[in-house]
Amino acid sequence: MASKRFEKKVGYINEDIIEKYNLYEYAKKPIVRSLDLYAHIEKHKNDFKSKESYDFSIENIDNIILEPDFVYYEKDRKSLMYFKKLYENVCVVVKLKLRENKNSYVASMYPISEQKLQKIIEKSYMKVN
């Protein structure tokens, strides 16, 4: 039996986000986190205020996706950016996939300043979806 990369289901795109951004094809499709994620977020480890903040953010990826403070859809990159204030503002990037046997997945996670977050929120109001 061929070994499959370990993946953990971390949630689904909620109905409000599906409706807001017209993402109906992703309804009920899981979002997964693979072991590869750690390689992608390791480069952001020193961007966090502390190791405690970094560790807490990783432990709470599921909660960030389940109860975000704000979500932004980057149509060109086919990704959702989930924002949540923990020890600091954190962004979890979910790449959307629809290919057969491919799940949407957590691609990255990093801290974001309040100013950058506000610019993204403002951009979302100006953008025509």
C-alpha positions in Angstrom: 0.0 0.0 0.0 1.4 3.4 -1.0 1.9 5.8 1.9 -0.3 8.8 1.8 0.9 12.1 3.2 -0.7 12.7 6.6 -3.6 15.2 6.6 -5.8 16.4 9.3 -9.2 18.0 8.6 -9.4 21.4 10.2 -12.8 22.6 9.1 -15.0 23.7 6.2 -15.8 27.0 4.6 -18.8 28.4 6.4 -22.0 29.2 4.6 -21.7 33.0 5.1 -18.3 33.0 3.3 -19.6 30.7 0.6 -22.5 33.1 -0.1 -20.5 36.3 0.3 -17.9 35.2 -2.2 -20.0 32.9 -4.4 -18.0 29.8 -3.6 -20.9 27.3 -3.7 -18.7 24.6 -5.4 -16.7 24.4 -2.1 -19.7 23.8 0.1 -19.1 20.8 2.4 -15.6 20.2 1.0 -13.1 19.8 3.9 -10.1 22.1 4.5 -7.1 20.0 5.6 -3.7 20.7 7.2 -0.8 18.5 6.2 2.6 18.0 7.8 4.0 20.1 5.0 2.4 23.1 6.6 5.2 23.4 9.2 7.8 23.8 6.4 5.7 26.7 5.0 5.2 28.5 8.3 8.6 28.0 9.8 9.9 31.0 7.8 7.3 33.2 9.6 8.2 31.9 13.1 10.4 34.9 13.9 7.7 37.3 12.7 5.6 36.4 15.7 6.0 38.5 18.9 7.0 35.3 20.9 7.3 31.6 20.6 4.2 31.4 22.8 2.2 33.4 20.2 3.5 31.2 17.4 2.7 28.0 19.2 -0.7 29.2 20.3 -1.5 30.3 16.7 -0.6 26.8 15.3 -2.7 25.1 18.0 -5.6 27.3 17.0 -5.7 27.0 13.2 -9.0 25.0 13.5 -10.5 27.8 15.6 -9.3 30.6 13.3 -11.1 28.9 10.4 -14.2 28.1 12.5 -14.5 31.5 14.1 -12.5 34.1 12.2 -12.8 37.9 12.9 -12.6 38.5 9.1 -12.2 36.6 5.9 -11.0 37.9 2.6 -11.2 36.1 -0.7 -8.2 36.5 -3.1 -9.8 35.5 -6.4 -6.6 35.7 -8.4 -4.8 33.3 -6.1 -7.9 31.2 -5.4 -7.4 31.5 -1.7 -9.2 32.6 1.4 -7.4 34.6 4.1 -8.8 34.0 7.6 -7.9 36.7 10.2 -8.2 36.3 14.0 -6.8 38.3 16.9 -5.1 35.9 19.3 -1.9 37.1 21.0 -1.6 39.2 17.9 -3.5 39.4 14.5 -2.9 36.2 12.6 -3.7 35.3 9.0 -4.3 31.7 7.9 -4.2 31.2 4.1 -6.4 28.5 2.7 -5.8 27.5 -1.0 -9.0 26.4 -2.7 -8.9 23.2 -4.7 -11.6 21.4 -6.7 -9.5 18.8 -8.6 -10.7 15.3 -7.9 -9.1 13.8 -4.8 -7.6 17.2 -3.8 -8.8 19.1 -0.7 -8.6 22.8 0.0 -5.7 23.2 2.3 -4.0 25.5 4.8 -1.1 26.9 2.8 0.4 29.4 5.3 0.0 31.2 8.6 1.7 34.4 9.7 1.1 37.5 11.9 -0.2 40.6 10.4 -0.1 44.2 11.7 -3.3 46.0 12.5 -2.5 48.6 9.8 -2.2 45.9 7.1 -5.3 44.1 8.3 -7.3 47.4 8.1 -6.1 48.0 4.5 -7.3 44.5 3.6 -10.7 45.1 5.2 -11.0 48.5 3.4 -10.0 46.8 0.1 -12.7 44.2 0.6 -15.4 47.0 0.8 -14.1 48.6 -2.4 -13.8 45.4 -4.4 -16.7 44.3 -6.5 -17.1 40.6 -6.2 
